[in-house]
Amino acid sequence: MTWLRTEGFKSVNVDLIYGLPLQTAETFAKTIADVLAIGPDRLSVFSYAHVPWIKPAQRIFEDRGQLPTPEEKLAMFAVAHERLTAAAYIDIGLDHFARPNDELAQAQRAGTLHRNFQGYSTHAGASLYGFGLSSISQTQQVYLQNHKTLIAYRTALAAGHLPIERGLRLTDEDQRRRTIIMRIMCDRRLDYTSLSVKLGWILQKYMRAKSLRCRISWPMALST
């Protein structure tokens, strides 16, 4: 960590994963203590993704009974939150923590924080381009995902095509919803006045209409 800062890195992040096979709240607390000792500027605390339908090799953890329960995973994150905030890290949101002088924490205070597929960022509105298998690209209007297998990826490139497996073009409504969700995730609140100006319509009326539509459609969904 000292070497990285000597070389000019202004913000160093450490990723932690909780919910791993055989992991406990006690062992995770020890990991957190070890990480705090080296003093990173940011931490991303992710939940282990158990997806045996995508990665069949993970089934061995189920067969051996080595996966922690949901309650045990929640206890691990609670330990992380307690230890990191006690060490003066700011809870940026969801799974990110940062020192008060880090640009993520500064952006949160300024209301300019952004989030993309990689996590929280200070680069609001920037396009994200993914290279390699299954990577995801994002622009203002489009989401794209590359092929997940090497054969399909190489075949597309050999044919002179971008190795894209699927994509989604956002409607104006999609973009409005993304903006609202983004502000909730980044600010933990909604500024109706500023959002109404940005989006070009009165947010209160929009939210009331959506809420009414949900209340009306919910019983119908239950009856089908």
C-alpha positions in Angstrom: 0.0 0.0 0.0 2.8 2.4 0.8 4.5 1.6 -2.5 1.3 2.4 -4.4 1.0 5.7 -2.8 4.6 6.5 -3.3 4.1 5.8 -7.0 1.3 8.4 -7.1 -1.9 6.4 -6.7 -4.3 8.7 -5.0 -7.0 6.2 -4.0 -6.4 2.5 -3.4 -9.4 0.1 -3.2 -9.6 -3.3 -1.6 -12.4 -5.8 -2.6 -13.7 -8.2 0.1 -16.1 -11.1 -0.4 -18.3 -12.4 2.4 -20.4 -15.5 2.4 -17.6 -17.8 1.1 -17.6 -21.5 1.9 -16.5 -22.2 5.5 -16.4 -18.5 6.2 -17.8 -17.2 9.5 -18.4 -13.8 11.1 -15.3 -14.4 13.3 -13.0 -15.2 10.4 -14.3 -12.3 8.3 -13.7 -10.0 11.2 -10.1 -11.1 11.3 -9.9 -10.4 7.5 -11.3 -6.9 8.0 -8.8 -6.2 10.8 -5.9 -7.3 8.6 -7.1 -5.1 5.8 -7.6 -2.1 8.1 -4.0 -2.5 9.2 -2.8 -1.6 5.7 -5.2 1.4 5.4 -6.9 1.4 2.0 -8.8 4.4 0.9 -11.9 2.5 -0.2 -13.4 -0.9 0.3 -15.9 -2.8 -1.7 -17.6 -5.5 0.4 -19.4 -8.0 -2.0 -21.5 -11.0 -1.3 -20.3 -14.2 -2.7 -22.3 -15.1 -5.8 -23.4 -18.7 -5.7 -24.6 -19.5 -9.2 -24.2 -23.3 -9.8 -26.6 -23.1 -12.8 -23.9 -21.0 -14.4 -20.8 -22.5 -12.7 -21.6 -26.2 -12.0 -18.3 -26.6 -10.1 -19.9 -24.6 -7.3 -22.3 -27.4 -6.5 -19.5 -29.1 -4.5 -20.0 -26.5 -1.8 -23.6 -27.4 -1.4 -22.8 -31.1 -1.4 -20.3 -30.6 1.4 -22.6 -28.2 3.3 -19.9 -25.6 3.4 -22.0 -22.5 2.5 -23.1 -20.1 5.3 -26.8 -19.5 5.8 -28.4 -16.2 4.8 -28.5 -15.3 8.5 -24.8 -16.0 8.8 -24.0 -13.9 5.7 -26.0 -11.0 7.1 -24.0 -11.2 10.3 -20.8 -11.0 8.3 -21.9 -7.8 6.6 -23.0 -6.4 9.9 -19.5 -7.0 11.2 -18.0 -5.3 8.2 -20.3 -2.3 8.6 -19.6 -2.0 12.3 -15.8 -2.3 12.0 -15.4 -0.1 9.0 -17.6 2.8 10.2 -15.9 2.5 13.6 -12.6 3.1 11.7 -14.1 6.3 10.3 -15.0 4.9 6.8 -18.1 6.4 5.3 -20.9 4.0 4.2 -21.2 5.2 0.6 -24.1 2.8 0.0 -24.9 -0.9 -0.7 -21.4 -2.4 -0.6 -18.9 0.5 -0.7 -17.0 2.3 2.0 -14.5 5.2 1.7 -12.4 7.5 3.9 -14.1 10.9 4.4 -11.5 12.7 2.2 -11.8 10.1 -0.6 -13.4 11.5 -3.8 -16.3 9.0 -3.5 -17.2 10.4 -0.1 -16.8 13.9 -1.4 -19.0 13.2 -4.4 -21.7 11.7 -2.1 -21.7 14.9 0.0 -21.9 17.0 -3.2 -24.7 15.0 -4.7 -22.6 14.0 -7.7 -22.1 10.3 -7.0 -22.8 7.9 -9.8 -23.1 4.1 -10.0 -22.4 1.7 -12.9 -21.9 -2.0 -13.3 -18.5 -1.7 -11.6 -19.8 0.0 -8.5 -19.9 3.6 -7.4 -18.0 6.2 -9.4 -17.4 9.9 -9.7 -17.7 9.9 -13.5 -21.4 10.5 -14.0 -22.7 10.1 -17.5 -19.5 8.5 -18.8 -19.8 5.6 -21.3 -18.5 2.2 -20.1 -17.0 -0.1 -22.7 -16.5 -3.8 -21.8 -13.9 -6.0 -23.5 -13.7 -9.8 -23.1 -16.2 -12.6 -22.4 -19.6 -11.6 -20.9 -18.4 -8.0 -20.3 -21.1 -5.3 -20.3 -21.0 -1.9 -22.0 -23.2 1.0 -21.2 -24.0 4.3 -22.9 -26.7 6.8 -22.3 -29.2 4.9 -24.5 -27.9 1.3 -24.7 -26.8 -1.7 -22.6 -24.8 -4.4 -24.4 -23.3 -7.7 -23.2 -20.6 -9.7 -25.0 -20.8 -13.4 -25.7 -20.1 -15.6 -22.7 -18.2 -18.4 -24.5 -14.9 -18.1 -26.2 -16.0 -19.9 -29.4 -18.9 -17.5 -29.9 -16.7 -14.5 -29.1 -14.0 -15.5 -31.5 -16.5 -16.4 -34.2 -18.1 -13.0 -34.1 -14.7 -11.2 -34.3 -13.5 -13.5 -37.2 -16.7 -12.5 -39.1 -15.9 -8.8 -38.6 -18.6 -8.2 -36.0 -18.6 -6.9 -32.5 -18.9 -9.9 -30.1 -22.2 -8.8 -28.7 -24.7 -11.5 -27.6 -27.6 -9.2 -26.5 -28.5 -5.6 -26.0 -31.2 -3.3 -24.8 -32.0 0.1 -26.2 -33.5 2.3 -23.5 -36.8 4.2 -24.0 -37.3 7.7 -22.6 -39.2 6.1 -19.8 -36.4 3.7 -19.0 -33.9 6.6 -18.8 -36.2 8.5 -16.4 -36.5 5.5 -14.2 -32.7 5.0 -14.3 -32.2 8.5 -13.2 -34.6 8.2 -10.3 -33.1 4.9 -9.2 -29.6 6.3 -9.5 -30.4 9.2 -7.2 -31.9 6.8 -4.6 -28.9 4.6 -4.7 -26.4 7.4 -4.5 -28.1 10.1 -2.4 -30.6 7.9 -0.4 -33.2 10.5 -1.0 -35.0 12.2 -3.9 -34.8 16.0 -4.5 -38.1 16.4 -6.3 -37.4 20.0 -7.3 -34.0 19.4 -9.0 -35.1 16.1 -10.6 -38.3 17.7 -12.0 -36.1 20.4 -13.7 -33.7 17.7 -15.0 -36.3 15.3 -16.2 -38.7 18.0 -17.6 -41.8 17.0 -15.7 -43.2 17.3 -12.2 -41.8 14.3 -10.3 -44.5 14.3 -7.6 -47.2 13.8 -10.1 -45.2 11.1 -11.9 -44.6 9.2 -8.6 -48.2 9.4 -7.6 -49.4 8.1 -10.9 -46.9 5.2 -10.8 -47.9 4.4 -7.2 -51.6 4.4 -8.1 -50.9 2.2 -11.1 -49.1 -0.3 -8.9 -52.0 -0.4 -6.3 -54.5 -1.0 -9.1 -52.5 -3.7 -10.9 -51.4 -5.6 -7.8 -54.8 -7.3 -7.1 -55.1 -8.2 -10.8 -51.7 -9.8 -10.7 -52.7 -11.9 -7.8 -55.8 -13.1 -9.5 -54.1 -14.3 -12.7 
